[in-house]
Amino acid sequence: MLTKFETKSNRVKGLSFHSKRPWILASLHSGVIQLWDYRMGTLIDRFDEHDGPVRGVHFHKSQPLFVSGGDDYKIKVWNYKTCRCLFTLLGHLDYIRTVQFHHEHPWIVSASDDQTIRLWNWQSRTCISVLTGHNHYVMCASFHPKEDLVVSASLDQTVRVWDISSLKKKTASRGDDILRLSQMNTDLFGGVDVVVKYVLEGHDRGVNWAAFHPNLPLVVSGADDRQVKLWRMNGNYSWTRTSK
């Protein structure tokens, strides 16, 4: 162990490394977000606007921003240079488990106990798609580091891989405001621009986490059945390891 950070909140719910600076964000059950310098072991700043626990937090790759999601059903985008919340995204109907910036596009993906995953455009401050299909809490969701995919894990015992390539094409294309509004309504109530590519079934209890491999066509998942599974993305073949 290199460094230990201690806080008055006894439950740390989320963490994120800064891509360039020696910083860590820690989101706490107390509702506070802390910014630490892990080389110096010092607390740089704290952010306190959520009403209740903050479960998800993530630094933007290149902008002086981070995003947070909490039990108050709110997603907040912050500027850490000015030490203030820029805006709040509303739409989820239950606790928000994870939030993540896209590495290239002005998008945020969020996972919630309302059984949905939402995609947001943080520049226009709008929800651009709601991904439905899970029938229990969605514990996490994240973008693929290179491809137009999202992976999600749920207490419904499944992992889902979503294809967002059509959404990317539609967002990049130009059109009039009426057409965009019509497409937005289709996204929110039909989700036709995001489709499920794979449903990975095999866990016997709720799945708490899933993530893409950065280079290989693999997904890893961990669940309450005490198993970690590796999945090939071109099929449902899996390798199982019982956790100790």
Sequence and secondary structure as in RCSB ss.txt:
>XXXX:A:sequence
MLTKFETKSNRVKGLSFHSKRPWILASLHSGVIQLWDYRMGTLIDRFDEHDGPVRGVHFHKSQPLFVSGGDDYKI
KVWNYKTCRCLFTLLGHLDYIRTVQFHHEHPWIVSASDDQTIRLWNWQSRTCISVLTGHNHYVMCASFHPKEDLV
VSASLDQTVRVWDISSLKKKTASRGDDILRLSQMNTDLFGGVDVVVKYVLEGHDRGVNWAAFHPNLPLVVSGADD
RQVKLWRMNGNYSWTRTSK
>XXXX:A:secstr
       SSS EEEEEE SSSSEEEEEETTS EEEEETTTTEEEEEE   SS EEEEEE SSSSEEEEEETTS E
EEEETTTTEEEEEE   SS EEEEEE SSSSEEEEEETTS EEEEETTTTEEEEEE   SS EEEEEE SSSSEE
EEEETTSEEEEEE HHHHHHHHS   HHHHHHHHHHHHHH TTSEEEEEEE  SS EEEEEE SSSSEEEEEETT
SEEEEEETTSS EEEEE  
